[in-house]
Amino acid sequence: MEQNIIDWLEDSDPVVRFRLHRDILHSDQDTINKIRTSIATEGWGKAFLDHRNENKHWGEAYYNPKWISTHYTLLNLRMIHYPLGDPRVNESIELILNENYSKEEGIVHRIGYPISDVCINGMFLNIAAYFKAPEEKLRSMIDYLLSTQLKDGGFNCQYRKKQTHHSSVHTSLSVCEGYWEYEKNGYTYRLDEIIKQRKEAEEFLLVHKLYKSDKDDSIMNPHFLSMHWPYHWHFDVMRALEYFSKSKHPYDPRMKDALDWLRSKEKDGLWPLSPHYSGKTFFTMERVSQKSKINTLRAMNILAHYYRIDKA
């Protein structure tokens, strides 16, 4: 990487600097830890916590309104690698695990609501496992998710409907991310089943080359070829590639089209940021631009992972 790009990335929020030093520069662990700690005391990380209400929620409730609810704020904190151990974050997660929890169906989006949502549970498992919530508090969520897999290996929020036979890439990726976070953080409850389902859901995504129809190779949705951050619940190719690289998935030839697309978006060593999804936000972490710091780092890390093995 050219020095001028390194300097440009270095002059950034700690969230960006953390990824730069961890993923690209591979700095010493003390430097990486120091930068990560600063995420809680300055910039984007501090700003999110400053918006927390006295009732331990953000926004109006657990899932309202998007994107300033407790759910999506916690998801943002997970995405920016907010440091572990902050009692305020742990209190909010504990609150959700106590109030929005169904013994039969894991997390529900509204207290007392009888029906849960696969995508929400996948995302919240990602959050709770990242922040190391107690395993016993996650078991209902695990039981629920394991009961929702479709025959094609993936997941779909509409799985209860009789006519739903095909999985959703949105839901499948959210569940994969949650399962991987659970697995890598050392949880053991029903782990063998989780690993099996995660690999089957990965296969569902790969059969579709991450964004194409398995019938005629056409693009399933043009919005999948966008580069959003934060992406919330939405699927896109870059998010999928980031998941596969982070979970150490070996190169698969069915990734080639997606990797080629990602390479094609580079200009002068930089990658763009797509327009933000509509909805309320507390603040803008990064403005839409052809020169996005966060997406440049994400893309570089993905491509370094797959191209260093000289297979793509």
C-alpha positions as CSV (number, residue, x, y, z in Angstrom):
1,M,0.0,0.0,0.0
2,E,1.3,3.4,-0.9
3,Q,2.4,5.7,1.9
4,N,-0.1,8.5,1.0
5,I,-3.0,6.0,1.3
6,I,-1.7,4.8,4.7
7,D,-1.4,8.5,5.9
8,W,-5.0,9.1,4.6
9,L,-6.3,6.1,6.5
10,E,-4.3,7.0,9.6
11,D,-5.9,10.4,9.9
12,S,-9.2,8.8,10.9
13,D,-11.6,7.7,13.6
14,P,-10.2,5.0,15.8
15,V,-12.5,2.5,14.1
16,V,-10.7,3.0,10.8
17,R,-7.3,3.1,12.5
18,F,-8.0,-0.2,14.3
19,R,-8.8,-2.0,11.1
20,L,-5.8,-0.4,9.4
21,H,-3.3,-1.6,12.0
22,R,-4.9,-5.0,12.6
23,D,-5.8,-6.1,9.1
24,I,-3.4,-4.2,6.8
25,L,-0.3,-3.1,8.7
26,H,-0.3,-6.0,11.1
27,S,1.0,-3.8,13.9
28,D,2.1,-5.2,17.2
29,Q,-0.6,-6.3,19.6
30,D,-0.1,-3.4,22.1
31,T,-0.6,-0.8,19.4
32,I,-3.8,-2.6,18.1
33,N,-5.2,-2.9,21.7
34,K,-4.5,0.7,22.4
35,I,-6.3,1.9,19.3
36,R,-9.3,-0.5,20.0
37,T,-9.6,0.8,23.6
38,S,-9.8,4.4,22.2
39,I,-13.0,3.5,20.3
40,A,-14.9,3.7,23.5
41,T,-13.6,7.1,24.5
42,E,-13.6,9.1,21.3
43,G,-15.2,9.3,17.9
44,W,-18.0,7.1,16.6
45,G,-17.9,4.6,19.5
46,K,-18.2,7.3,22.2
47,A,-21.0,9.0,20.1
48,F,-23.1,5.9,20.1
49,L,-22.8,5.5,23.9
50,D,-23.6,9.2,24.4
51,H,-27.0,8.5,22.8
52,R,-27.9,5.8,25.2
53,N,-31.1,6.5,27.3
54,E,-31.4,6.2,31.0
55,N,-33.6,3.2,30.6
56,K,-30.7,1.4,29.0
57,H,-32.2,1.6,25.5
58,W,-31.3,3.6,22.4
59,G,-34.1,5.1,20.4
60,E,-37.6,4.2,21.6
61,A,-37.3,0.5,22.2
62,Y,-35.4,-2.7,21.3
63,Y,-36.4,-2.6,17.6
64,N,-37.8,0.9,17.1
65,P,-37.1,3.0,15.2
66,K,-34.6,1.9,12.6
67,W,-31.7,2.6,12.6
68,I,-31.4,4.2,16.1
69,S,-33.1,1.4,18.0
70,T,-31.2,-0.6,20.7
71,H,-30.9,-3.6,18.3
72,Y,-29.2,-1.7,15.4
73,T,-27.1,0.5,17.8
74,L,-25.7,-2.7,19.4
75,L,-25.2,-4.2,15.9
76,N,-23.2,-1.0,14.9
77,L,-21.1,-1.4,18.1
78,R,-20.4,-4.9,17.1
79,M,-19.5,-3.8,13.6
80,I,-17.0,-1.2,14.8
81,H,-15.3,-3.7,17.1
82,Y,-16.3,-1.8,20.2
83,P,-14.1,-3.0,23.1
84,L,-15.5,-5.6,25.4
85,G,-16.3,-5.1,29.1
86,D,-18.3,-1.8,29.0
87,P,-20.9,-2.2,31.7
88,R,-23.4,0.0,29.8
89,V,-23.3,-2.3,26.7
90,N,-23.5,-5.4,28.9
91,E,-26.5,-4.0,30.8
92,S,-28.4,-3.3,27.5
93,I,-27.7,-6.8,26.2
94,E,-28.8,-8.3,29.5
95,L,-32.0,-6.2,29.4
96,I,-32.9,-7.6,26.0
97,L,-32.1,-11.1,27.0
98,N,-34.4,-10.7,30.0
99,E,-37.3,-8.7,28.5
100,N,-37.4,-9.6,24.8
101,Y,-36.8,-13.3,25.2
102,S,-39.2,-16.1,24.5
103,K,-38.4,-19.5,26.0
104,E,-39.6,-21.1,22.8
105,E,-38.4,-18.6,20.1
106,G,-35.4,-16.6,21.3
107,I,-35.5,-12.9,20.8
108,V,-38.8,-11.2,19.8
109,H,-38.8,-7.7,18.4
110,R,-41.5,-6.5,20.9
111,I,-42.0,-7.5,24.5
112,G,-44.7,-10.1,24.7
113,Y,-44.9,-10.7,20.9
114,P,-45.5,-14.4,20.3
115,I,-43.7,-14.8,17.0
116,S,-40.0,-14.3,16.5
117,D,-37.9,-13.5,13.5
118,V,-35.0,-15.5,12.1
119,C,-33.0,-12.6,10.9
120,I,-33.3,-10.7,14.2
121,N,-32.1,-13.7,16.1
122,G,-29.2,-14.2,13.8
123,M,-28.1,-10.6,14.2
124,F,-28.6,-10.6,18.0
125,L,-26.7,-13.9,18.3
126,N,-23.9,-12.1,16.5
127,I,-24.1,-9.2,19.0
128,A,-24.5,-11.3,22.2
129,A,-21.7,-13.8,21.3
130,Y,-19.3,-10.9,20.4
131,F,-19.9,-9.2,23.7
132,K,-19.7,-12.7,25.5
133,A,-23.1,-12.9,27.0
134,P,-23.6,-16.0,29.3
135,E,-24.2,-19.2,27.3
136,E,-27.3,-20.2,29.3
137,K,-28.9,-16.9,28.1
138,L,-28.3,-17.9,24.5
139,R,-29.8,-21.4,24.5
140,S,-33.3,-20.4,23.6
141,M,-32.0,-18.4,20.6
142,I,-29.9,-21.4,19.5
143,D,-32.8,-23.8,19.8
144,Y,-35.0,-21.5,17.8
145,L,-32.5,-20.9,15.0
146,L,-31.7,-24.6,14.7
147,S,-35.4,-25.3,14.2
148,T,-35.8,-22.9,11.2
149,Q,-33.4,-24.2,8.6
150,L,-35.0,-24.9,5.2
151,K,-34.3,-27.9,3.0
152,D,-32.0,-26.0,0.7
153,G,-29.6,-25.4,3.6
154,G,-30.4,-21.7,4.2
155,F,-32.8,-19.6,6.2
156,N,-35.7,-17.3,5.5
157,C,-37.7,-15.0,7.8
158,Q,-40.9,-16.2,6.0
159,Y,-40.1,-19.9,6.7
160,R,-43.5,-20.4,8.5
161,K,-45.4,-19.8,5.3
162,K,-46.2,-23.0,3.4
163,Q,-45.2,-21.6,0.1
164,T,-41.7,-20.6,1.3
165,H,-39.3,-23.2,0.0
166,H,-36.4,-21.1,-1.0
167,S,-34.0,-19.5,1.5
168,S,-33.2,-15.8,1.6
169,V,-29.6,-14.6,1.2
170,H,-30.3,-11.8,3.7
171,T,-31.4,-14.1,6.4
172,S,-28.9,-16.9,5.7
173,L,-26.0,-14.5,6.0
174,S,-27.3,-13.0,9.2
175,V,-27.5,-16.5,10.7
176,C,-24.1,-17.5,9.4
177,E,-22.6,-14.4,11.0
178,G,-24.3,-15.2,14.3
179,Y,-23.3,-18.9,14.2
180,W,-19.7,-18.0,13.4
181,E,-19.4,-15.5,16.3
182,Y,-20.9,-18.1,18.7
183,E,-18.5,-20.7,17.5
184,K,-15.3,-18.7,17.5
185,N,-16.0,-17.3,21.0
186,G,-15.9,-20.8,22.5
187,Y,-19.6,-21.5,23.2
188,T,-20.4,-25.2,23.2
189,Y,-24.2,-25.7,23.5
190,R,-25.4,-27.7,20.4
191,L,-22.2,-26.6,18.7
192,D,-21.9,-29.6,16.3
193,E,-25.4,-28.8,15.0
194,I,-24.5,-25.2,14.6
195,I,-21.3,-25.9,12.6
196,K,-23.3,-28.3,10.3
197,Q,-26.0,-25.8,9.6
198,R,-23.5,-23.0,9.1
199,K,-21.6,-25.0,6.5
200,E,-24.9,-25.9,4.7
201,A,-26.0,-22.2,4.7
202,E,-22.6,-21.3,3.3
203,E,-23.2,-23.8,0.5
204,F,-26.5,-22.2,-0.2
205,L,-24.8,-18.9,-0.7
206,L,-22.0,-20.4,-2.8
207,V,-24.5,-22.2,-5.1
208,H,-25.7,-18.7,-5.9
209,K,-22.2,-17.4,-6.4
210,L,-23.2,-15.0,-3.6
211,Y,-25.5,-13.0,-5.9
212,K,-26.7,-15.0,-8.9
213,S,-29.6,-17.2,-9.7
214,D,-28.9,-20.9,-9.5
215,K,-31.2,-21.4,-12.4
216,D,-29.8,-19.1,-15.1
217,D,-26.9,-17.2,-13.5
218,S,-28.7,-13.9,-13.7
219,I,-28.1,-11.3,-11.0
220,M,-30.8,-11.9,-8.3
221,N,-31.0,-8.2,-7.2
222,P,-28.9,-5.3,-8.6
223,H,-28.8,-3.9,-5.0
224,F,-26.6,-6.8,-4.0
225,L,-23.9,-5.2,-6.1
226,S,-23.5,-2.2,-3.8
227,M,-21.1,-1.3,-1.0
228,H,-23.0,-0.3,2.1
229,W,-21.7,0.4,5.5
230,P,-23.3,0.0,7.9
231,Y,-25.4,-2.6,6.1
232,H,-27.8,-3.3,8.9
233,W,-29.8,-6.4,7.9
234,H,-29.3,-6.0,4.2
235,F,-27.3,-8.5,2.1
236,D,-24.7,-7.3,-0.4
237,V,-21.7,-9.1,-2.1
238,M,-19.1,-7.2,-0.1
239,R,-20.7,-8.2,3.2
240,A,-20.8,-11.8,2.1
241,L,-17.2,-11.8,1.0
242,E,-16.2,-10.2,4.3
243,Y,-18.0,-13.0,6.2
244,F,-16.3,-15.7,4.2
245,S,-12.8,-14.2,4.6
246,K,-13.3,-13.5,8.4
247,S,-14.6,-17.1,9.0
248,K,-11.4,-18.4,7.2
249,H,-13.4,-20.1,4.5
250,P,-11.0,-21.4,1.8
251,Y,-11.2,-20.1,-1.7
252,D,-14.1,-21.6,-3.7
253,P,-14.3,-21.1,-7.5
254,R,-17.9,-20.0,-7.1
255,M,-16.5,-16.8,-5.4
256,K,-14.6,-15.8,-8.5
257,D,-17.4,-13.6,-10.0
258,A,-17.9,-11.8,-6.7
259,L,-14.2,-11.2,-6.2
260,D,-13.8,-10.0,-9.8
261,W,-16.6,-7.5,-9.2
262,L,-15.0,-6.3,-6.0
263,R,-11.7,-5.8,-7.8
264,S,-13.5,-3.9,-10.6
265,K,-14.8,-1.3,-8.1
266,E,-11.2,-0.2,-7.1
267,K,-9.9,3.1,-8.5
268,D,-6.5,4.4,-7.6
269,G,-6.2,1.9,-4.8
270,L,-9.5,3.0,-3.2
271,W,-13.1,1.8,-3.0
272,P,-16.4,3.7,-2.8
273,L,-19.3,3.8,-0.3
274,S,-22.8,3.4,-1.6
275,P,-25.7,5.7,-0.5
276,H,-26.9,5.0,3.0
277,Y,-30.2,3.1,3.6
278,S,-33.0,5.5,4.4
279,G,-34.0,5.9,8.1
280,K,-33.1,7.8,11.2
281,T,-29.5,7.9,12.3
282,F,-27.7,9.4,15.3
283,F,-24.9,10.7,13.1
284,T,-23.1,9.8,9.9
285,M,-19.9,7.7,10.4
286,E,-18.7,8.2,6.8
287,R,-20.2,10.2,4.0
288,V,-21.0,8.7,0.7
289,S,-17.9,9.0,-1.5
290,Q,-15.9,7.4,-4.2
291,K,-13.1,7.3,-1.7
292,S,-14.4,5.4,1.4
293,K,-11.9,4.7,4.1
294,I,-13.9,1.9,5.7
295,N,-14.7,0.1,2.5
296,T,-11.1,0.5,1.2
297,L,-9.9,-1.4,4.3
298,R,-12.7,-4.0,4.0
299,A,-11.9,-4.6,0.3
300,M,-8.2,-4.8,0.8
301,N,-8.6,-7.3,3.6
302,I,-10.9,-9.5,1.6
303,L,-8.7,-9.5,-1.5
304,A,-5.5,-10.0,0.6
305,H,-7.1,-13.1,2.2
306,Y,-8.1,-14.7,-1.1
307,Y,-5.4,-13.5,-3.5
308,R,-2.5,-14.3,-1.2
309,I,-3.4,-18.0,-1.7
310,D,-3.1,-17.5,-5.5
311,K,-6.4,-19.2,-6.3
312,A,-8.7,-16.4,-7.4
